[in-house]
Amino acid sequence: MPSLFKLSLLCVMGSVISVGCSSMPETDHSQQTVALHAVSAQGIGPRIGYIYLQDSVRGLVITTDLQDLPQGDHGFHIHEKGSCDPAEKDGKMQAALAAGSHFNPTQVAHHGTPMTGHLGDLPVLYVNANGQAKATLLAPRLKLADIQGRAIMVHAGGDNYSDLPKPLGGGGERIACGII
């Protein structure tokens, strides 16, 4: 029995420490859950998890609970249209192309960081060796109301927050998408 008590105490202490030391901003009650699906040139595939969006005093808090993704860094963006359907470009069907470009209502001329680029430029999403992305990220210039009816996208490659050497951070192909 003492070992069960110690384990319970450690769990409670761990919860208090996690909450007490959180560096994420305080949130309000504006929140939304978005289902994310694998996407391909053939269409929308199985659900791979959820993204939780919540307004805070410092911007939009994005919490990911995703699986079945390739390990490594991935470009992560809000796209201008609320569709995850494939579309044709240069005679070839492409995954989730109906979502359009990065959300960019202020017509910023370059891709960049969440502070300097398109409003839809989010922090890079890291996927662990088990194919999971469980992270809390901040988009300081966004509010939930700004992105209603748009798509949230995970790209195949990383994101260097620049248009060089490849456009839009080099993320490339779209591999997962959800409609906000």
N, C-alpha and C positions, 0 to 999 in steps of 0.2 A: 503493500500500500504506500509506503513512503516514496517509492520511485514514481508511482503514478502521480502523487502530489507534486513532486519536484518537476515532472514533465508538464503538468498543468500550469504550475507557477512560471516556468520558463516560457510557455506559450503566451500567457497573459503579459509577462514582462516584454516579450518580443513584440507583441501588438502595441503596447504602450510606447515602446521605443520607436517603432516604425511610424506611428501616428505623430508622436511628439517631435520627431526629428525630420519630418517630411519637409522637403524643400519646395513642394508644389504649392501654388497659390491657393488661397481659400476660394471655394467654388460657391456659386449660387444654385438655384433650383432649375435653371434652364439646361436640360440635358436630353440626349437622344442616343438610342442604340441603333447601330447600322450593321446589318449582316454583310460580310464580305464573301465573295465567291471567286473561285478560280475562273479565269477567262482564257479563251483561245480564239483563233480565227474562225472556229466552228461555232462559237457561241459561249453562253454562260454555263459554267460547270457547277460542281458541288460547292456547298458552303464550306469555308475553311475557318470560320470563326466570326468574331464580333469586334467592332470598334465602338467605344463609348465616348461620346462628345459632351463636354460640359463647359459652360461659361464660367469664367473666374475673373477676378479683378485684374489679372495680368494677361488675359487673353483666353483662347480656347484650349482647354485641357483635352488631350486625346489619349485615351487608354486603349491599348491593343491587347487582344486575346486571340491570337491567330496560330494556326498550325498548318502543316503540309506545304511549307514554303522552302525554297532552296536556301541553304545557309549563306550568311554574309550580309553585307550592306545592300539596301535597296532604296531606290528613289521612291518618295512617298509624297503625293500631291493631291490637292483638290483640283478637279477638272471642271470646266465651265458648264457642261450639260449633264443632266440627270439620266444618263443611259450607260449601260455596260455592254450594249450590243456591239457585235463586230460591224465594221463598215469597210468599204472598198477604197483603196488609195493606190494610184498608179496601176490599176488593173488587178490588184491583189487584196484579198480580204485580210484584215488585221484585227487583232483582239481589242475589244472595247474602244475602238476608234470613234464610235458614235458619241463618246463622252467629250469629244473636242479637245481643245488645248488646255493648258494650265489656266486656272481661274486668274484673270488679270484685268479687272475692271478699270484700273488706273492706267492701263497701257504702258507699264514699265517695259523698257526696251530690252531688258536682259533677264535671264534666269539668275537666281541668286539664293541667298540664305533666307530663312524665315523673316529676317529683319530688313533685307534689302531688295529682294527680288519680287516676283509675282506674288500677289496675295495668297495664291494657292501653293506656294513653295513651303513644304513642311520639313521638319528635321528628318534626317536619314533614319530609316527603319532597320534595326539590326535583328537578324534571324539567327538563333543559336543552332548548334549542331544537331539538335533534335527536330529542326524545322519549325520551331516555335518563336513567335514574336510576342513577348509579354512586356510591354513598356508603357511608360507614361511620358508623353511629350507635350510641349507647349508651342502653340502658334500665337505669338504675342499680338499680332495685328488683326486677328480674326475673332468674330463672335459667331455663335451658332446661327443667328438670324442671317448672317452674310452668306451662308453656304447651303441654305435650304434648297432642295431641288437640284443639287449638283451631285457629282460623283467623287468618291475618294478612291485613289488608285495606288497600287503597289507595282513598281516596275522591276524588270528582271535584273538590272544592274544597279550599281551604286549611284551616288549623286555627289559630284564634286562642287556643286553650287555655282557652276560657271557654264558658259556656252562653249568653252574651249577645253579640250580639243574636240569634243562632240557637243552638239546642241542639247539644251535642256538637262545639263548635268551628266549626260551619258547613260542615263537609266535604261534607255532602249525600250524593248518590248513591254507591253502591259501584261501582267500575269495574274492580278487580282483586282477586283473592283466591287464597290458597294454604292448604292444610291442613298443619299442623305435625305 
